[in-house]
């Protein structure tokens, strides 16, 4: 995916621009806050509209983990498990943040009452187009429907209920 590659490169550019600070001897909380406020937004720009596959989620995780290793001064040859690296770095999981952004955006678009193009495009299905053979491509709405069912738009209307459905802890599973 070209967009995903651009976002990963943007994340690396943001990381490299503040590499000296992130590799310095400052406390874990400052490392975490800088990474979460500079690198993650660079990588997740536009993630609200992504329809990520498992492979693409893995690419994001690999890039984030490489940045965490560089930040902590850990080599792959050290054979430190990913869970321990995440515990040491304390940064947010990029896939969970991507899902959270998408669910927030889904809530906004589903609650739109006027005929804005955002809502129209989100609900549009091409009728007169013949689908190519093979597996259908991943659609934006697929993981929302998988997680909340076909009636997810009803849940969205009650904002508080949707927010509890879409908290980061509930989006942590695969």
N, C-alpha and C positions, 0 to 999 in steps of 0.2 A: 504494500500500500504506500503510495507516494506521500500522502499527507502524514501518515504515521512516521515515515522516515524523516520528513521535515521536522516534525515535532521532537523526535529523538535528537536530531542534530541541534535544534534550538535549545534543548535541555543541556546538551554537552557544551554548547557555547556559553550558556548562562553559568554552568558549573565551572568552566575554565576561566571565566571572567572573575570569579570570586574564589578560585582554587586556593590562593594563598591564605585567605581567611578561614576557609573550611579545613585546611590541613594544619592550621596553626594550633597552638596550645590554649584553646579556649574551652569553656565548659560545654558539656553535652547539650544542655538546653539551648545555648546560643547557636551551636552547630545546627541543631534540629530546626530551630526557628528560622534561621537564614536559609537553609535548604528548602523548607516548606514554603517560604514566602518568595523565593527567587527562582529556584530550579523547577519545582513542581508546576507553578503556573505557566512557565515557558513550555513545558512538555504537554500540559493539559489544555492549552488554548484551543478552543473549539471542540473539546471532547464531548460536549453535550449532544453533538450531532453524529457522533461516531457509532457505527454498528460493528463492534469489535468481535472478532473470532477468538477462540482460545489461543491460537498461534500468535495473533497480534497482541493479546494480553500478555503472553509470555515474552514477546519482544520488549514490551514496556517494562516488565519486571526485570528482565536481564539488564537493560540499560540502567534502571534505577539501582539495581544491586551493584553494578560495576562502579557507579558513582559513590555508593555507600562504602564500598571497599576502598576506593581511592581516598575518600574522606577520612576513614579510620586507619589508613596505612596497612591494610590487610591484603595479602596476595592470595590468589587462588591456590597456590602451593601450600598455604597454611591449613587448608582443609577445614575451615571453620564453617559450621552449618549456617544456612541462611537465617534461621530463626534467631540464632545468637547474634548475628550481624545486625538484624533488625532491632533486637533488644538493645544492643550497644548504641546504635545510631539514633533510634527513637523517631525516625522520620515516618511520615504517613505512607501507607501502602498506595501506590499509584493507581492500581486497578480499582481499589475501593473508592478512591477519590474520583476516578473517572465515572464509576457507576453512580456515585452520589450526585455528581454534576448533572449526569443524564437524567436521573430521577427528578431532580429539582426542575430542570428544564421541561421535562414531560409534564410535571404539575402545572407549570406556568402556561404551556401551550394548550393543555386540556381545559384550563379554566378560562381561556379567552372566549368572550361572548360575541364580539363583533367579527366581521369577516376579514380578519387580517390574513395575509398570505402565509404567515407562520402556521396558523391552525389549519388552513386549507391544505398546505403541502403535507403536514403531519398526518392527515387523514386520507390523503389521495392514494388511490390504487389504480394503476393503468388497466383499462378494460379491453381496449381494442388491440393490445399488443400480444403477439404470440410469445410464450416463454420458451427459452432455449432448452434443449434436452439436458438432463443431468440434475444435480442438486441445485435447488434455488439459492440465489445469493442471500446472504444475511441482510435482514431488514432492520431498520432503526428500532422498530417496535417489538421485535421478536423477544429480546430478553426481558422486556417489561411484561409482556404477555406471559412468558414462561414463569416469571416470579410472582405475578399478581393475578393472572388469569385474564380472560378476554374482557372482563368487566372492570378493568383497572380505572377506566375513566370515571366510573361512579365513585370510587374511593377518592379520587382527586378532588371532587367537589367539596368534600369535607377536609379543609386544609390541615387541621390538627391530626386527623387520622392518617392522612398521606405523609405528614412529617414523621409520625411514629413508625410508619411502614418503611420509610426511606432513611432511617438513621444509619450511620456508618457501621454500627455493630451488626445490623440485620443484613447489610450488603456484603459482609466479609466472606460469606461462604461462596463457593464456586458455582 
